[in-house]
Amino acid sequence: MKIVLAVDEDKQTIVKRTGQSAYFAIYEDDKLLKLVPNKHHDGGHHAHRHNEEHDHHGMGHEAHTNSHRKDVEALKGCDIILVQAVGENMREALESIGLKIKKIRQKDGKTADEVVKNFLAANI
């Protein structure tokens, strides 16, 4: 089973808002396979890059979802993403590539390794 988690710059700490993660960590069962950079993270629409084309403020819902879709393209073929919080546009993008979304809580683990272990042990 391929499991995806949204992680911070340190490549391990779980990020609360999925769309704002620095990376997506992809695990095959309990082994980290690879890290995929989240293109939205380096500023994206959550930062102060008002003059760039990547600024999504004022963008329609459809266009915003499509921009997330491009970002998550590399997660195709994975089975599930474990998230603390996910926005509507990111949720639609993840579901559009066939990812099952499962909510986790902070008590499920602070790091990707912890969360994956708990998930595989059916503690989540």
N, CA, C and O atoms as a Tinker XYZ file with bonds, in Angstrom:
   496  protein
     1  N      0.835000   -1.191000    0.000000    73     2
     2  CA     0.000000    0.000000    0.000000    64     1     3
     3  C      0.873000    1.246000    0.000000    63     2     4     5
     4  O      1.818000    1.359000    0.781000    81     3
     5  N      0.542000    2.177000   -0.888000    73     3     6
     6  CA     1.290000    3.445000   -0.934000    64     5     7
     7  C      0.532000    4.513000   -0.168000    63     6     8     9
     8  O     -0.617000    4.833000   -0.473000    81     7
     9  N      1.213000    5.061000    0.844000    73     7    10
    10  CA     0.621000    6.037000    1.758000    64     9    11
    11  C      1.316000    7.385000    1.573000    63    10    12    13
    12  O      2.544000    7.452000    1.511000    81    11
    13  N      0.529000    8.453000    1.487000    73    11    14
    14  CA     1.074000    9.802000    1.314000    64    13    15
    15  C      0.811000   10.616000    2.574000    63    14    16    17
    16  O     -0.259000   10.531000    3.177000    81    15
    17  N      1.813000   11.410000    2.959000    73    15    18
    18  CA     1.648000   12.347000    4.081000    64    17    19
    19  C      2.213000   13.694000    3.685000    63    18    20    21
    20  O      3.194000   13.774000    2.945000    81    19
    21  N      1.590000   14.758000    4.181000    73    19    22
    22  CA     2.059000   16.122000    3.927000    64    21    23
    23  C      3.041000   16.488000    5.034000    63    22    24    25
    24  O      2.687000   16.512000    6.212000    81    23
    25  N      4.296000   16.777000    4.633000    73    23    26
    26  CA     5.333000   17.068000    5.623000    64    25    27
    27  C      6.003000   18.414000    5.382000    63    26    28    29
    28  O      5.908000   19.000000    4.304000    81    27
    29  N      6.681000   18.882000    6.424000    73    27    30
    30  CA     7.329000   20.189000    6.426000    64    29    31
    31  C      8.720000   20.133000    5.801000    63    30    32    33
    32  O      9.132000   19.101000    5.271000    81    31
    33  N      9.437000   21.252000    5.869000    73    31    34
    34  CA    10.793000   21.384000    5.322000    64    33    35
    35  C     11.740000   20.292000    5.812000    63    34    36    37
    36  O     12.633000   19.863000    5.081000    81    35
    37  N     11.541000   19.840000    7.065000    73    35    38
    38  CA    12.433000   18.825000    7.630000    64    37    39
    39  C     12.152000   17.420000    7.080000    63    38    40    41
    40  O     12.844000   16.462000    7.422000    81    39
    41  N     11.141000   17.312000    6.234000    73    39    42
    42  CA    10.771000   16.074000    5.548000    64    41    43
    43  C     10.196000   14.998000    6.466000    63    42    44    45
    44  O     10.085000   13.841000    6.062000    81    43
    45  N      9.829000   15.363000    7.698000    73    43    46
    46  CA     9.271000   14.394000    8.639000    64    45    47
    47  C      8.053000   14.924000    9.403000    63    46    48    49
    48  O      7.087000   14.192000    9.619000    81    47
    49  N      8.102000   16.192000    9.809000    73    47    50
    50  CA     7.027000   16.754000   10.633000    64    49    51
    51  C      5.737000   16.896000    9.830000    63    50    52    53
    52  O      5.732000   17.473000    8.742000    81    51
    53  N      4.646000   16.365000   10.376000    73    51    54
    54  CA     3.341000   16.449000    9.724000    64    53    55
    55  C      2.875000   17.910000    9.709000    63    54    56    57
    56  O      2.966000   18.618000   10.712000    81    55
    57  N      2.374000   18.339000    8.548000    73    55    58
    58  CA     1.870000   19.698000    8.385000    64    57    59
    59  C      0.356000   19.662000    8.544000    63    58    60    61
    60  O     -0.313000   18.787000    7.995000    81    59
    61  N     -0.175000   20.613000    9.295000    73    59    62
    62  CA    -1.621000   20.636000    9.536000    64    61    63
    63  C     -2.415000   20.850000    8.251000    63    62    64    65
    64  O     -3.352000   20.100000    7.978000    81    63
    65  N     -2.057000   21.855000    7.462000    73    63    66
    66  CA    -2.782000   22.125000    6.218000    64    65    67
    67  C     -2.064000   21.473000    5.045000    63    66    68    69
    68  O     -0.968000   21.888000    4.667000    81    67
    69  N     -2.681000   20.466000    4.482000    73    67    70
    70  CA    -2.084000   19.666000    3.414000    64    69    71
    71  C     -1.534000   20.510000    2.264000    63    70    72    73
    72  O     -0.420000   20.271000    1.798000    81    71
    73  N     -2.298000   21.482000    1.812000    73    71    74
    74  CA    -1.892000   22.312000    0.677000    64    73    75
    75  C     -0.683000   23.180000    0.951000    63    74    76    77
    76  O     -0.071000   23.702000    0.019000    81    75
    77  N     -0.326000   23.346000    2.230000    73    75    78
    78  CA     0.806000   24.196000    2.585000    64    77    79
    79  C      2.058000   23.403000    2.937000    63    78    80    81
    80  O      3.039000   23.966000    3.424000    81    79
    81  N      2.026000   22.107000    2.692000    73    79    82
    82  CA     3.200000   21.291000    3.026000    64    81    83
    83  C      4.362000   21.614000    2.101000    63    82    84    85
    84  O      4.163000   22.073000    0.976000    81    83
    85  N      5.578000   21.372000    2.583000    73    83    86
    86  CA     6.764000   21.555000    1.743000    64    85    87
    87  C      6.918000   20.356000    0.807000    63    86    88    89
    88  O      7.317000   20.497000   -0.349000    81    87
    89  N      6.594000   19.176000    1.333000    73    87    90
    90  CA     6.741000   17.933000    0.572000    64    89    91
    91  C      5.566000   17.007000    0.827000    63    90    92    93
    92  O      4.847000   17.134000    1.818000    81    91
    93  N      5.394000   16.074000   -0.096000    73    91    94
    94  CA     4.522000   14.927000    0.128000    64    93    95
    95  C      5.458000   13.737000    0.278000    63    94    96    97
    96  O      6.228000   13.426000   -0.631000    81    95
    97  N      5.391000   13.073000    1.424000    73    95    98
    98  CA     6.202000   11.880000    1.663000    64    97    99
    99  C      5.388000   10.677000    1.208000    63    98   100   101
   100  O      4.244000   10.497000    1.624000    81    99
   101  N      5.985000    9.858000    0.352000    73    99   102
   102  CA     5.296000    8.670000   -0.145000    64   101   103
   103  C      5.956000    7.439000    0.466000    63   102   104   105
   104  O      7.153000    7.205000    0.301000    81   103
   105  N      5.151000    6.667000    1.169000    73   103   106
   106  CA     5.611000    5.438000    1.818000    64   105   107
   107  C      5.029000    4.228000    1.118000    63   106   108   109
   108  O      3.877000    4.243000    0.686000    81   107
   109  N      5.832000    3.176000    1.007000    73   107   110
   110  CA     5.340000    1.861000    0.587000    64   109   111
   111  C      5.326000    1.072000    1.877000    63   110   112   113
   112  O      6.375000    0.675000    2.383000    81   111
   113  N      4.135000    0.845000    2.410000    73   111   114
   114  CA     3.982000    0.298000    3.759000    64   113   115
   115  C      4.765000    1.186000    4.723000    63   114   116   117
   116  O      4.454000    2.372000    4.828000    81   115
   117  N      5.777000    0.657000    5.437000    73   115   118
   118  CA     6.463000    1.504000    6.424000    64   117   119
   119  C      7.801000    2.056000    5.934000    63   118   120   121
   120  O      8.576000    2.588000    6.729000    81   119
   121  N      8.083000    1.934000    4.633000    73   119   122
   122  CA     9.349000    2.447000    4.087000    64   121   123
   123  C      9.116000    3.697000    3.248000    63   122   124   125
   124  O      8.255000    3.719000    2.368000    81   123
   125  N      9.891000    4.729000    3.534000    73   123   126
   126  CA     9.801000    5.960000    2.748000    64   125   127
   127  C     10.346000    5.693000    1.353000    63   126   128   129
   128  O     11.510000    5.325000    1.199000    81   127
   129  N      9.511000    5.877000    0.341000    73   127   130
   130  CA     9.941000    5.667000   -1.047000    64   129   131
   131  C     10.572000    6.925000   -1.612000    63   130   132   133
   132  O     11.684000    6.899000   -2.140000    81   131
   133  N      9.832000    8.045000   -1.490000    73   131   134
   134  CA    10.352000    9.307000   -2.031000    64   133   135
   135  C      9.608000   10.485000   -1.459000    63   134   136   137
   136  O      8.551000   10.346000   -0.844000    81   135
   137  N     10.190000   11.654000   -1.678000    73   135   138
   138  CA     9.594000   12.921000   -1.279000    64   137   139
   139  C      9.310000   13.713000   -2.548000    63   138   140   141
   140  O     10.177000   13.854000   -3.411000    81   139
   141  N      8.110000   14.217000   -2.651000    73   139   142
   142  CA     7.713000   15.016000   -3.807000    64   141   143
   143  C      7.511000   16.449000   -3.332000    63   142   144   145
   144  O      6.676000   16.697000   -2.462000    81   143
   145  N      8.263000   17.396000   -3.889000    73   143   146
   146  CA     8.077000   18.799000   -3.476000    64   145   147
   147  C      6.665000   19.282000   -3.820000    63   146   148   149
   148  O      6.148000   18.970000   -4.893000    81   147
   149  N      6.051000   20.028000   -2.930000    73   147   150
   150  CA     4.743000   20.628000   -3.180000    64   149   151
   151  C      4.985000   21.993000   -3.815000    63   150   152   153
   152  O      5.516000   22.895000   -3.166000    81   151
   153  N      4.607000   22.145000   -5.058000    73   151   154
   154  CA     4.867000   23.399000   -5.788000    64   153   155
   155  C      4.177000   24.608000   -5.156000    63   154   156   157
   156  O      4.628000   25.739000   -5.339000    81   155
   157  N      3.103000   24.386000   -4.423000    73   155   158
   158  CA     2.403000   25.492000   -3.776000    64   157   159
   159  C      3.196000   26.053000   -2.598000    63   158   160   161
   160  O      2.987000   27.199000   -2.198000    81   159
   161  N      4.096000   25.257000   -2.048000    73   159   162
   162  CA     4.754000   25.645000   -0.805000    64   161   163
   163  C      5.673000   26.855000   -0.935000    63   162   164   165
   164  O      5.668000   27.720000   -0.059000    81   163
   165  N      6.444000   26.934000   -1.982000    73   163   166
   166  CA     7.454000   28.002000   -2.097000    64   165   167
   167  C      6.814000   29.362000   -2.294000    63   166   168   169
   168  O      7.321000   30.183000   -3.058000    81   167
   169  N      5.752000   29.598000   -1.642000    73   167   170
   170  CA     5.043000   30.863000   -1.792000    64   169   171
   171  C      3.623000   30.545000   -2.162000    63   170   172   173
   172  O      2.692000   30.842000   -1.412000    81   171
   173  N      3.453000   29.940000   -3.315000    73   171   174
   174  CA     2.125000   29.557000   -3.764000    64   173   175
   175  C      1.124000   30.660000   -3.556000    63   174   176   177
   176  O      1.462000   31.837000   -3.681000    81   175
   177  N     -0.099000   30.305000   -3.240000    73   175   178
   178  CA    -1.113000   31.332000   -3.059000    64   177   179
   179  C     -1.269000   31.710000   -1.598000    63   178   180   181
   180  O     -2.178000   32.465000   -1.253000    81   179
   181  N     -0.402000   31.200000   -0.731000    73   179   182
   182  CA    -0.509000   31.525000    0.681000    64   181   183
   183  C      0.514000   32.576000    1.109000    63   182   184   185
   184  O      0.526000   33.000000    2.265000    81   183
   185  N      1.358000   32.986000    0.191000    73   183   186
   186  CA     2.421000   33.933000    0.536000    64   185   187
   187  C      2.198000   35.280000   -0.146000    63   186   188   189
   188  O      1.110000   35.570000   -0.642000    81   187
   189  N      3.225000   36.075000   -0.158000    73   187   190
   190  CA     3.100000   37.450000   -0.647000    64   189   191
   191  C      3.769000   37.632000   -2.000000    63   190   192   193
   192  O      4.683000   38.444000   -2.140000    81   191
   193  N      3.322000   36.887000   -2.985000    73   191   194
   194  CA     3.883000   37.008000   -4.320000    64   193   195
   195  C      2.791000   37.549000   -5.235000    63   194   196   197
   196  O      2.324000   36.849000   -6.133000    81   195
   197  N      2.388000   38.787000   -5.008000    73   195   198
   198  CA     1.209000   39.322000   -5.669000    64   197   199
   199  C      1.343000   39.536000   -7.162000    63   198   200   201
   200  O      0.330000   39.547000   -7.861000    81   199
   201  N      2.536000   39.706000   -7.677000    73   199   202
   202  CA     2.678000   40.037000   -9.085000    64   201   203
   203  C      2.939000   38.836000   -9.972000    63   202   204   205
   204  O      3.054000   38.979000  -11.189000    81   203
   205  N      3.032000   37.667000   -9.388000    73   203   206
   206  CA     3.348000   36.500000  -10.200000    64   205   207
   207  C      2.083000   35.804000  -10.672000    63   206   208   209
   208  O      1.024000   35.914000  -10.054000    81   207
   209  N      2.214000   35.093000  -11.770000    73   207   210
   210  CA     1.074000   34.405000  -12.351000    64   209   211
   211  C      0.545000   33.313000  -11.429000    63   210   212   213
   212  O     -0.594000   32.874000  -11.581000    81   211
   213  N      1.366000   32.868000  -10.470000    73   211   214
   214  CA     0.974000   31.776000   -9.585000    64   213   215
   215  C      0.106000   32.264000   -8.431000    63   214   216   217
   216  O     -0.282000   31.474000   -7.569000    81   215
   217  N     -0.196000   33.539000   -8.408000    73   215   218
   218  CA    -1.043000   34.095000   -7.354000    64   217   219
   219  C     -2.491000   33.711000   -7.652000    63   218   220   221
   220  O     -3.030000   34.094000   -8.690000    81   219
   221  N     -3.131000   32.951000   -6.742000    73   219   222
   222  CA    -4.459000   32.422000   -7.010000    64   221   223
   223  C     -5.586000   33.276000   -6.474000    63   222   224   225
   224  O     -6.749000   32.925000   -6.677000    81   223
   225  N     -5.304000   34.387000   -5.796000    73   223   226
   226  CA    -6.393000   35.209000   -5.285000    64   225   227
   227  C     -7.190000   35.738000   -6.463000    63   226   228   229
   228  O     -6.617000   36.217000   -7.441000    81   227
   229  N     -8.483000   35.654000   -6.373000    73   227   230
   230  CA    -9.321000   36.105000   -7.468000    64   229   231
   231  C     -9.519000   35.034000   -8.518000    63   230   232   233
   232  O    -10.279000   35.228000   -9.468000    81   231
   233  N     -8.848000   33.909000   -8.362000    73   231   234
   234  CA    -8.986000   32.806000   -9.300000    64   233   235
   235  C    -10.303000   32.097000   -9.021000    63   234   236   237
   236  O    -10.726000   32.005000   -7.869000    81   235
   237  N    -10.941000   31.604000  -10.045000    73   235   238
   238  CA   -12.171000   30.851000   -9.832000    64   237   239
   239  C    -11.884000   29.509000   -9.168000    63   238   240   241
   240  O    -10.755000   29.020000   -9.181000    81   239
   241  N    -12.918000   28.932000   -8.593000    73   239   242
   242  CA   -12.810000   27.646000   -7.900000    64   241   243
   243  C    -12.200000   26.580000   -8.812000    63   242   244   245
   244  O    -11.284000   25.858000   -8.416000    81   243
   245  N    -12.722000   26.492000  -10.039000    73   243   246
   246  CA   -12.264000   25.480000  -10.991000    64   245   247
   247  C    -10.769000   25.626000  -11.298000    63   246   248   249
   248  O    -10.026000   24.645000  -11.292000    81   247
   249  N    -10.344000   26.858000  -11.566000    73   247   250
   250  CA    -8.939000   27.110000  -11.887000    64   249   251
   251  C     -8.048000   26.789000  -10.696000    63   250   252   253
   252  O     -6.956000   26.245000  -10.856000    81   251
   253  N     -8.517000   27.128000   -9.511000    73   251   254
   254  CA    -7.742000   26.868000   -8.290000    64   253   255
   255  C     -7.587000   25.365000   -8.082000    63   254   256   257
   256  O     -6.493000   24.891000   -7.776000    81   255
   257  N     -8.669000   24.619000   -8.244000    73   255   258
   258  CA    -8.609000   23.162000   -8.114000    64   257   259
   259  C     -7.661000   22.587000   -9.161000    63   258   260   261
   260  O     -6.888000   21.677000   -8.861000    81   259
   261  N     -7.712000   23.107000  -10.386000    73   259   262
   262  CA    -6.839000   22.610000  -11.442000    64   261   263
   263  C     -5.371000   22.865000  -11.134000    63   262   264   265
   264  O     -4.519000   22.045000  -11.476000    81   263
   265  N     -5.060000   23.991000  -10.491000    73   263   266
   266  CA    -3.660000   24.258000  -10.155000    64   265   267
   267  C     -3.178000   23.257000   -9.108000    63   266   268   269
   268  O     -2.033000   22.809000   -9.167000    81   267
   269  N     -4.038000   22.899000   -8.146000    73   267   270
   270  CA    -3.685000   21.866000   -7.166000    64   269   271
   271  C     -3.542000   20.515000   -7.866000    63   270   272   273
   272  O     -2.679000   19.715000   -7.507000    81   271
   273  N     -4.384000   20.267000   -8.857000    73   271   274
   274  CA    -4.351000   18.997000   -9.582000    64   273   275
   275  C     -2.974000   18.776000  -10.206000    63   274   276   277
   276  O     -2.435000   17.671000  -10.172000    81   275
   277  N     -2.415000   19.844000  -10.777000    73   275   278
   278  CA    -1.073000   19.737000  -11.367000    64   277   279
   279  C     -0.050000   19.408000  -10.281000    63   278   280   281
   280  O      0.869000   18.617000  -10.496000    81   279
   281  N     -0.224000   20.024000   -9.115000    73   279   282
   282  CA     0.713000   19.806000   -8.008000    64   281   283
   283  C      0.692000   18.366000   -7.503000    63   282   284   285
   284  O      1.728000   17.838000   -7.099000    81   283
   285  N     -0.471000   17.729000   -7.522000    73   283   286
   286  CA    -0.586000   16.383000   -6.946000    64   285   287
   287  C     -0.441000   15.280000   -7.988000    63   286   288   289
   288  O     -0.516000   14.096000   -7.660000    81   287
   289  N     -0.236000   15.663000   -9.225000    73   287   290
   290  CA    -0.070000   14.701000  -10.324000    64   289   291
   291  C      0.942000   13.605000   -9.976000    63   290   292   293
   292  O      0.740000   12.440000  -10.318000    81   291
   293  N      2.023000   13.975000   -9.302000    73   291   294
   294  CA     3.094000   13.026000   -8.956000    64   293   295
   295  C      2.640000   11.995000   -7.914000    63   294   296   297
   296  O      3.348000   11.019000   -7.666000    81   295
   297  N      1.479000   12.201000   -7.310000    73   295   298
   298  CA     0.979000   11.266000   -6.293000    64   297   299
   299  C      0.081000   10.198000   -6.897000    63   298   300   301
   300  O     -0.412000    9.326000   -6.182000    81   299
   301  N     -0.136000   10.258000   -8.205000    73   299   302
   302  CA    -0.963000    9.260000   -8.888000    64   301   303
   303  C     -0.395000    7.873000   -8.629000    63   302   304   305
   304  O      0.821000    7.683000   -8.618000    81   303
   305  N     -1.272000    6.917000   -8.423000    73   303   306
   306  CA    -0.810000    5.550000   -8.182000    64   305   307
   307  C     -0.680000    5.234000   -6.698000    63   306   308   309
   308  O     -0.476000    4.081000   -6.317000    81   307
   309  N     -0.799000    6.261000   -5.864000    73   307   310
   310  CA    -0.772000    6.030000   -4.419000    64   309   311
   311  C     -2.199000    5.675000   -3.978000    63   310   312   313
   312  O     -3.164000    5.955000   -4.689000    81   311
   313  N     -2.316000    5.062000   -2.808000    73   311   314
   314  CA    -3.616000    4.576000   -2.359000    64   313   315
   315  C     -4.359000    5.536000   -1.443000    63   314   316   317
   316  O     -5.569000    5.722000   -1.576000    81   315
   317  N     -3.631000    6.147000   -0.512000    73   315   318
   318  CA    -4.296000    6.919000    0.533000    64   317   319
   319  C     -3.412000    8.075000    0.984000    63   318   320   321
   320  O     -2.186000    7.969000    0.973000    81   319
   321  N     -4.036000    9.167000    1.377000    73   319   322
   322  CA    -3.285000   10.273000    1.982000    64   321   323
   323  C     -3.858000   10.494000    3.378000    63   322   324   325
   324  O     -5.073000   10.567000    3.563000    81   323
   325  N     -2.965000   10.598000    4.349000    73   323   326
   326  CA    -3.363000   10.823000    5.737000    64   325   327
   327  C     -3.186000   12.302000    6.023000    63   326   328   329
   328  O     -2.074000   12.821000    5.928000    81   327
   329  N     -4.272000   12.993000    6.373000    73   327   330
   330  CA    -4.239000   14.445000    6.529000    64   329   331
   331  C     -4.853000   14.895000    7.847000    63   330   332   333
   332  O     -5.781000   14.268000    8.359000    81   331
   333  N     -4.323000   15.992000    8.392000    73   331   334
   334  CA    -4.962000   16.625000    9.551000    64   333   335
   335  C     -6.063000   17.554000    9.062000    63   334   336   337
   336  O     -7.166000   17.559000    9.607000    81   335
   337  N     -5.763000   18.336000    8.037000    73   335   338
   338  CA    -6.747000   19.260000    7.468000    64   337   339
   339  C     -6.473000   19.413000    5.981000    63   338   340   341
   340  O     -5.321000   19.443000    5.547000    81   339
   341  N     -7.547000   19.508000    5.207000    73   339   342
   342  CA    -7.383000   19.670000    3.765000    64   341   343
   343  C     -8.482000   20.594000    3.260000    63   342   344   345
   344  O     -9.658000   20.417000    3.578000    81   343
   345  N     -8.078000   21.586000    2.464000    73   343   346
   346  CA    -9.047000   22.527000    1.901000    64   345   347
   347  C     -9.856000   21.888000    0.782000    63   346   348   349
   348  O     -9.491000   20.840000    0.249000    81   347
   349  N    -10.939000   22.526000    0.444000    73   347   350
   350  CA   -11.859000   21.987000   -0.557000    64   349   351
   351  C    -11.181000   21.772000   -1.919000    63   350   352   353
   352  O    -11.368000   20.730000   -2.547000    81   351
   353  N    -10.397000   22.754000   -2.370000    73   351   354
   354  CA    -9.747000   22.631000   -3.684000    64   353   355
   355  C     -8.727000   21.496000   -3.692000    63   354   356   357
   356  O     -8.658000   20.719000   -4.645000    81   355
   357  N     -7.936000   21.406000   -2.622000    73   355   358
   358  CA    -6.943000   20.337000   -2.528000    64   357   359
   359  C     -7.639000   18.979000   -2.420000    63   358   360   361
   360  O     -7.192000   18.002000   -3.021000    81   359
   361  N     -8.731000   18.917000   -1.657000    73   359   362
   362  CA    -9.487000   17.663000   -1.519000    64   361   363
   363  C     -9.953000   17.177000   -2.893000    63   362   364   365
   364  O     -9.786000   16.006000   -3.235000    81   363
   365  N    -10.533000   18.084000   -3.673000    73   363   366
   366  CA   -11.012000   17.709000   -5.011000    64   365   367
   367  C     -9.874000   17.234000   -5.892000    63   366   368   369
   368  O    -10.024000   16.266000   -6.637000    81   367
   369  N     -8.727000   17.916000   -5.812000    73   367   370
   370  CA    -7.570000   17.533000   -6.614000    64   369   371
   371  C     -7.091000   16.129000   -6.233000    63   370   372   373
   372  O     -6.804000   15.311000   -7.107000    81   371
   373  N     -7.007000   15.855000   -4.936000    73   371   374
   374  CA    -6.550000   14.540000   -4.455000    64   373   375
   375  C     -7.521000   13.439000   -4.874000    63   374   376   377
   376  O     -7.105000   12.369000   -5.319000    81   375
   377  N     -8.800000   13.710000   -4.730000    73   375   378
   378  CA    -9.804000   12.706000   -5.108000    64   377   379
   379  C     -9.811000   12.475000   -6.613000    63   378   380   381
   380  O    -10.103000   11.369000   -7.068000    81   379
   381  N     -9.490000   13.508000   -7.390000    73   379   382
   382  CA    -9.505000   13.381000   -8.849000    64   381   383
   383  C     -8.427000   12.421000   -9.359000    63   382   384   385
   384  O     -8.545000   11.889000  -10.462000    81   383
   385  N     -7.373000   12.197000   -8.558000    73   383   386
   386  CA    -6.332000   11.242000   -8.983000    64   385   387
   387  C     -6.500000    9.897000   -8.264000    63   386   388   389
   388  O     -5.618000    9.039000   -8.302000    81   387
   389  N     -7.657000    9.737000   -7.609000    73   387   390
   390  CA    -7.979000    8.452000   -7.015000    64   389   391
   391  C     -7.442000    8.199000   -5.620000    63   390   392   393
   392  O     -7.448000    7.061000   -5.149000    81   391
   393  N     -6.976000    9.249000   -4.952000    73   391   394
   394  CA    -6.461000    9.064000   -3.589000    64   393   395
   395  C     -7.607000    9.043000   -2.582000    63   394   396   397
   396  O     -8.504000    9.885000   -2.631000    81   395
   397  N     -7.571000    8.089000   -1.685000    73   395   398
   398  CA    -8.525000    8.053000   -0.575000    64   397   399
   399  C     -7.969000    9.001000    0.493000    63   398   400   401
   400  O     -6.768000    8.994000    0.763000    81   399
   401  N     -8.829000    9.805000    1.092000    73   399   402
   402  CA    -8.390000   10.768000    2.109000    64   401   403
   403  C     -8.835000   10.288000    3.484000    63   402   404   405
   404  O    -10.015000   10.023000    3.708000    81   403
   405  N     -7.889000   10.182000    4.389000    73   403   406
   406  CA    -8.202000    9.752000    5.765000    64   405   407
   407  C     -7.717000   10.821000    6.727000    63   406   408   409
   408  O     -6.557000   11.233000    6.694000    81   407
   409  N     -8.627000   11.260000    7.584000    73   407   410
   410  CA    -8.285000   12.277000    8.587000    64   409   411
   411  C     -7.486000   11.652000    9.723000    63   410   412   413
   412  O     -7.786000   10.552000   10.188000    81   411
   413  N     -6.471000   12.378000   10.155000    73   411   414
   414  CA    -5.691000   11.967000   11.326000    64   413   415
   415  C     -5.723000   13.115000   12.323000    63   414   416   417
   416  O     -6.088000   14.240000   11.984000    81   415
   417  N     -5.333000   12.813000   13.562000    73   415   418
   418  CA    -5.264000   13.859000   14.582000    64   417   419
   419  C     -3.832000   13.965000   15.080000    63   418   420   421
   420  O     -3.012000   13.082000   14.828000    81   419
   421  N     -3.540000   15.032000   15.777000    73   419   422
   422  CA    -2.177000   15.237000   16.272000    64   421   423
   423  C     -1.709000   14.078000   17.142000    63   422   424   425
   424  O     -0.528000   13.730000   17.140000    81   423
   425  N     -2.639000   13.482000   17.885000    73   423   426
   426  CA    -2.250000   12.378000   18.762000    64   425   427
   427  C     -1.804000   11.136000   17.978000    63   426   428   429
   428  O     -1.211000   10.222000   18.551000    81   427
   429  N     -2.087000   11.102000   16.678000    73   427   430
   430  CA    -1.691000    9.963000   15.845000    64   429   431
   431  C     -0.207000    9.986000   15.494000    63   430   432   433
   432  O      0.317000    9.019000   14.943000    81   431
   433  N      0.473000   11.094000   15.813000    73   431   434
   434  CA     1.904000   11.194000   15.563000    64   433   435
   435  C      2.300000   12.563000   15.055000    63   434   436   437
   436  O      1.541000   13.229000   14.351000    81   435
   437  N      3.511000   12.973000   15.426000    73   435   438
   438  CA     4.042000   14.270000   14.979000    64   437   439
   439  C      4.870000   14.121000   13.706000    63   438   440   441
   440  O      5.008000   15.068000   12.932000    81   439
   441  N      5.422000   12.917000   13.496000    73   439   442
   442  CA     6.257000   12.696000   12.316000    64   441   443
   443  C      5.593000   11.692000   11.376000    63   442   444   445
   444  O      4.721000   10.920000   11.777000    81   443
   445  N      6.022000   11.723000   10.130000    73   443   446
   446  CA     5.484000   10.810000    9.127000    64   445   447
   447  C      5.721000    9.359000    9.540000    63   446   448   449
   448  O      4.829000    8.523000    9.397000    81   447
   449  N      6.909000    9.053000   10.050000    73   447   450
   450  CA     7.208000    7.682000   10.478000    64   449   451
   451  C      6.233000    7.203000   11.552000    63   450   452   453
   452  O      5.720000    6.086000   11.481000    81   451
   453  N      5.982000    8.054000   12.548000    73   451   454
   454  CA     5.053000    7.702000   13.638000    64   453   455
   455  C      3.641000    7.450000   13.106000    63   454   456   457
   456  O      3.005000    6.454000   13.451000    81   455
   457  N      3.167000    8.357000   12.271000    73   455   458
   458  CA     1.809000    8.255000   11.741000    64   457   459
   459  C      1.658000    6.987000   10.899000    63   458   460   461
   460  O      0.662000    6.274000   11.028000    81   459
   461  N      2.631000    6.704000   10.046000    73   459   462
   462  CA     2.570000    5.500000    9.206000    64   461   463
   463  C      2.536000    4.241000   10.071000    63   462   464   465
   464  O      1.749000    3.329000    9.819000    81   463
   465  N      3.398000    4.197000   11.098000    73   463   466
   466  CA     3.403000    3.032000   12.005000    64   465   467
   467  C      2.039000    2.855000   12.668000    63   466   468   469
   468  O      1.512000    1.744000   12.721000    81   467
   469  N      1.470000    3.943000   13.172000    73   467   470
   470  CA     0.157000    3.880000   13.813000    64   469   471
   471  C     -0.945000    3.462000   12.825000    63   470   472   473
   472  O     -1.843000    2.693000   13.168000    81   471
   473  N     -0.859000    3.975000   11.614000    73   471   474
   474  CA    -1.852000    3.636000   10.592000    64   473   475
   475  C     -1.763000    2.145000   10.242000    63   474   476   477
   476  O     -2.783000    1.459000   10.172000    81   475
   477  N     -0.552000    1.652000   10.025000    73   475   478
   478  CA    -0.372000    0.245000    9.654000    64   477   479
   479  C     -0.750000   -0.703000   10.794000    63   478   480   481
   480  O     -1.159000   -1.840000   10.558000    81   479
   481  N     -0.610000   -0.225000   12.022000    73   479   482
   482  CA    -0.969000   -1.034000   13.194000    64   481   483
   483  C     -2.464000   -0.907000   13.499000    63   482   484   485
   484  O     -2.948000   -1.413000   14.512000    81   483
   485  N     -3.187000   -0.223000   12.608000    73   483   486
   486  CA    -4.640000   -0.006000   12.743000    64   485   487
   487  C     -4.989000    0.792000   13.999000    63   486   488   489
   488  O     -6.061000    0.610000   14.576000    81   487
   489  N     -4.087000    1.672000   14.417000    73   487   490
   490  CA    -4.362000    2.543000   15.565000    64   489   491
   491  C     -5.032000    3.849000   15.152000    63   490   492   493
   492  O     -5.414000    4.649000   16.006000    81   491
   493  N     -5.173000    4.064000   13.873000    73   491   494
   494  CA    -5.797000    5.306000   13.373000    64   493   495
   495  C     -7.112000    4.941000   12.696000    63   494   496
   496  O     -7.815000    5.821000   12.198000    81   495
